[in-house]
């Protein structure tokens, strides 16, 4: 998860500079409802969703998603 955010933050200035671009995080339903036998996996996916939402709010209005 942390490497996903680092990679997205690395490219975000270029995406914003161009006024167009996308960063796509691949997650699963475990981020919304973590399986009881895979709590660690669910937590990582929940963190990924929170990070992607936060980044989306940071660049909102810059022509990127």
N, C-alpha and C positions, 0 to 999 in steps of 0.2 A: 504494500500500500504506500509506504513512504517513497519508494522509488517512482511510483506513478505520479505522485504530487510533485516530486522534484523535476521529473521530466516535463510535466505540464507547465510548471513555473518557468522552466528554462525557455520553452517556446512561446509562452504567453506574450512577451513584449513584441515578438515578431508578428504574431497573429494580430495583436492590437494595432501595430504599426501599419499593417496592410489593410486593416479595417474589415478583414474577413478571415474566417477560419473556424475550425472545430477541434475540440479535444473530446475524445470519447473514452469513457471509463467503462469497462465491462465488469458487471457485478452479477449478483443473483438475488433471488428472493430471501436468501439467508440474511441479507442486510436489513430486512424489514421484520422478519420473524426468524430468529436464530434457532436452528435445531438444537434440542437439549443435549444431544450427544456430540455436537460439534460447536460448542460455545466459542472456542477460539476462532474458528472460521467465521462465524456470524459476527463476532466483534470486529474482525478485520474488514468485512464487507460493510458494516455499519459505519466504520471510520472512513471508508472509501466514499460512501454516499455523502457523508457530512463534508468531507474535503472537496468533493466536486461541486456541491451546492455553494460552499463558501467561495470557491474560485469563480463560479458563474456569477455570483453577486458582485465580486470585485470587478469583473470585466463587462458587466451589463451596460449596454448602450454603446459599446465600442465596436459593434459590428461583428462580434464573435459570440460563439455559444459553447 
